[in-house]
Amino acid sequence: MLGSEGLKLLHEAKRTTPEHLPVYNESQVRVVVREIRALWEEIEAIITRLPEAGATPAAAAASSSAFSQDSSTNPARTPPTQSSLVTTATNVIGHSMSFLYNNSDPGGRLTSQGSVMTHATTAAAETASLNAELLLYQLAIHHNKRILMAYHHQRLKYLMPLVWAFRGSSSLVPQQIKDKMSSAERSFLSTYAKNLQSYQSELEHDYCDYDIDLDLTTSIEHPPRDLFIEVRVVKDCGEVQTEFGMVNLEQGSQHYLRRSDVEHLIAQGYLQHIN
């Protein structure tokens, strides 16, 4: 069924939460992309069989007949761009339906040109059928594209806050989270962190004194009360550079350190803040 593969990605995106980030489903994304390409190939094949936009059904029938008799002298027309497909299909369908309505013969009485009109009517019906098929494939392509965008947007919505949680550094994001990301997502997160640091540096240069360190990742709703905090080492960190020199953070030890020097270690679970 058209769009069924994309729906699998959509259901997976709905299950994504800050507490549960699924592994990037690259194989399913590729399946949806291949379906889009296959649908577009079908559209291109249909376009070569369509009459020119605005042509009458009789002219469409003659053009179709000539094309089938000698394809070498009637090469396939260059397919229009994707943006003009819906307009082309709508115009041709409109002309076809108008012709069928105006030239219907409920009583079965044909005019002297009945054979020509019958042939034209058949061509018009065929054109309408092709355009209905074209519109179906076009809508299926847009459906799959929207699902792909929704899937990636949903994941980025939970990945971007990680940069803020780890003091604007993508390198501090835990490895178990990075393993669930695609290479493009890791690249995006790294670029996002660089842009955040660049913006923060510009603000410091333009609006802050030289002795003030601006940190945009600090919570505005709950700003820290103390510059120094007491922490307990949960996991061995080795020696860490602080504003006042090197500190050896061995498991089980307690230290009284500047908050800004150890906030990222607290967020990663290496240190525990002692109230």
C-alpha positions in Angstrom: 0.0 0.0 0.0 1.3 3.5 -0.9 2.7 5.2 2.2 2.7 2.2 4.5 6.5 2.2 4.9 6.4 5.9 5.8 3.8 5.3 8.4 6.2 3.0 10.2 8.6 5.9 10.6 5.8 8.1 11.8 4.8 5.7 14.5 8.5 5.4 15.6 8.7 9.2 15.8 5.7 9.3 18.1 7.4 7.0 20.5 10.4 9.3 20.8 10.7 11.1 24.2 13.5 12.8 26.1 13.8 9.6 28.2 13.7 7.3 25.2 15.6 8.1 22.0 15.4 5.2 19.5 18.3 4.3 17.3 18.2 6.2 14.0 16.3 3.9 11.6 18.5 4.4 8.5 17.2 1.2 6.8 13.6 2.3 7.0 14.5 5.9 5.8 16.2 4.4 2.8 13.1 2.3 2.0 10.9 5.4 2.0 13.4 7.3 -0.2 13.4 4.4 -2.7 9.6 4.4 -2.8 9.7 8.2 -3.5 12.1 7.6 -6.4 10.0 4.8 -7.8 6.8 6.9 -7.7 8.6 9.7 -9.5 9.7 7.3 -12.2 6.0 6.3 -12.6 5.1 10.0 -12.9 7.7 10.6 -15.6 6.3 7.6 -17.5 2.8 9.0 -17.3 3.8 12.5 -18.4 5.2 11.1 -21.7 1.7 9.8 -22.5 -0.2 13.0 -21.6 -1.4 15.5 -24.1 -0.2 19.1 -23.9 -1.9 21.2 -21.3 -4.9 22.9 -22.8 -5.2 20.6 -25.8 -8.7 19.3 -26.8 -9.5 15.6 -26.4 -9.6 15.2 -30.2 -6.2 16.6 -30.6 -5.0 14.4 -27.7 -6.3 11.3 -29.5 -4.6 12.2 -32.7 -1.3 12.9 -30.9 -1.5 9.7 -29.0 -2.2 7.7 -32.2 0.7 9.3 -34.1 3.0 8.6 -31.2 2.1 4.9 -31.1 2.5 4.5 -34.8 6.0 6.0 -35.1 7.9 6.7 -31.9 11.1 7.6 -33.8 9.5 10.6 -35.5 7.5 11.6 -32.4 10.0 11.5 -29.5 8.7 11.7 -25.9 8.2 15.3 -24.7 10.5 16.6 -22.1 8.8 16.0 -18.7 7.7 19.2 -17.0 9.1 20.2 -13.7 7.6 18.8 -10.6 6.1 22.1 -9.6 4.0 22.3 -12.8 2.6 18.7 -12.6 -0.6 19.5 -10.6 -1.4 22.5 -12.8 -0.9 20.4 -16.0 -3.0 17.6 -14.7 -5.8 19.8 -13.6 -6.0 21.6 -16.9 -6.2 18.4 -18.9 -8.7 16.8 -16.7 -10.9 19.9 -16.9 -10.9 19.9 -20.7 -11.5 16.2 -20.8 -14.5 16.3 -18.5 -16.0 19.3 -20.3 -15.7 17.5 -23.6 -17.4 14.4 -22.2 -20.2 16.3 -20.7 -20.9 18.5 -23.8 -20.8 15.7 -26.3 -22.6 12.9 -24.5 -25.3 11.1 -26.4 -27.7 9.3 -23.9 -30.0 8.1 -26.6 -27.3 6.5 -28.6 -27.8 8.8 -31.7 -24.5 9.7 -33.2 -24.0 12.6 -35.6 -22.3 12.2 -39.0 -19.0 12.7 -37.2 -19.9 10.0 -34.6 -16.8 7.8 -35.2 -14.4 10.8 -34.7 -16.3 11.9 -31.5 -16.2 8.3 -30.1 -12.5 8.1 -30.7 -12.0 11.5 -29.1 -14.3 10.6 -26.1 -12.2 7.4 -25.5 -9.0 9.5 -25.6 -10.5 11.9 -23.2 -11.4 9.2 -20.8 -8.0 7.7 -21.0 -6.4 11.1 -20.3 -8.6 11.6 -17.3 -7.5 8.2 -16.0 -3.8 8.9 -16.5 -4.2 12.2 -14.7 -6.0 10.6 -11.8 -3.1 8.1 -11.5 -0.5 11.0 -11.8 -2.2 12.9 -9.0 -2.3 9.8 -6.8 1.4 9.3 -7.1 2.2 13.0 -6.6 0.2 13.0 -3.4 1.9 9.9 -2.2 5.3 11.5 -2.8 4.3 14.6 -0.8 3.0 12.3 2.0 6.3 10.4 2.2 8.3 13.6 2.2 6.3 15.1 5.0 6.8 12.0 7.1 10.5 12.1 6.5 10.7 15.7 7.6 8.5 15.0 10.6 10.7 12.0 11.7 13.9 14.0 11.5 12.4 17.1 13.1 11.0 15.0 16.0 14.5 13.6 16.7 16.3 17.0 16.5 13.7 18.5 18.9 15.2 16.2 21.6 18.8 16.3 20.4 19.3 20.1 20.4 18.6 20.5 24.1 21.5 18.2 24.8 23.9 20.9 23.7 22.4 23.3 26.2 22.4 20.6 28.9 26.2 20.0 28.4 27.3 23.6 28.5 27.2 24.2 24.7 29.6 21.3 23.9 28.6 18.4 21.7 31.7 16.5 22.8 30.3 16.2 26.3 27.2 14.3 25.1 27.3 10.8 26.5 28.5 8.1 24.0 25.5 5.9 24.6 23.4 8.8 23.1 25.8 9.4 20.2 25.6 5.7 19.3 21.8 6.2 18.6 22.4 9.1 16.3 23.1 9.1 12.5 26.3 10.6 11.2 24.3 13.6 9.8 22.8 14.1 13.3 26.2 14.1 15.0 27.5 16.6 12.4 24.4 18.8 12.9 24.9 18.7 16.7 28.6 19.7 16.4 27.7 22.6 14.1 24.9 23.7 16.4 27.3 23.7 19.4 29.9 25.8 17.4 27.2 28.3 16.4 26.1 28.6 20.0 29.6 29.2 21.3 30.3 31.7 18.5 27.1 33.6 19.4 28.0 33.6 23.1 31.5 34.9 22.3 30.0 37.8 20.3 27.7 38.7 23.2 30.6 38.7 25.6 32.7 40.9 23.4 29.9 43.4 22.6 28.0 43.7 25.9 30.0 42.3 28.8 33.0 43.5 30.7 36.3 41.6 30.3 36.1 40.1 33.8 32.6 38.6 33.2 32.1 35.1 31.7 28.8 34.8 30.0 27.2 31.4 30.0 24.0 31.1 28.0 23.5 27.5 29.0 22.8 28.4 32.6 19.2 28.1 33.7 17.4 31.4 33.7 14.4 30.1 35.6 16.5 28.7 38.4 19.8 30.6 38.5 22.5 29.2 40.8 22.7 30.8 44.3 26.3 29.9 45.1 29.4 30.2 42.9 31.0 27.3 44.8 29.4 24.0 45.6 30.3 20.8 47.4 30.4 17.6 45.2 31.0 13.9 45.7 32.8 11.9 43.0 30.6 9.1 41.8 32.9 7.9 39.0 36.6 8.3 38.8 37.4 11.4 36.6 41.2 11.7 37.1 42.7 15.1 37.0 40.5 18.0 35.9 41.6 21.5 35.1 39.7 24.2 37.1 40.0 27.9 37.4 42.3 27.5 40.4 44.4 24.7 39.0 44.4 20.9 38.6 42.1 18.8 40.9 42.3 15.0 41.2 38.7 13.7 41.3 38.9 10.2 42.7 35.8 8.1 43.2 34.4 8.6 46.7 36.2 11.9 47.4 34.5 15.2 48.1 35.5 18.6 46.9 34.4 22.2 47.2 34.7 23.6 43.7 33.5 26.4 41.5 30.1 25.5 40.0 31.0 26.5 36.5 34.0 24.1 36.5 32.1 21.0 37.4 28.5 21.5 36.1 29.1 19.4 33.0 30.5 16.6 35.1 27.4 16.7 37.3 25.2 16.6 34.2 27.1 13.5 32.9 26.7 11.7 36.2 30.4 11.7 37.3 29.8 14.0 40.2 27.0 14.4 42.7 26.0 17.8 44.1 25.8 17.6 47.9 23.1 20.0 49.2 
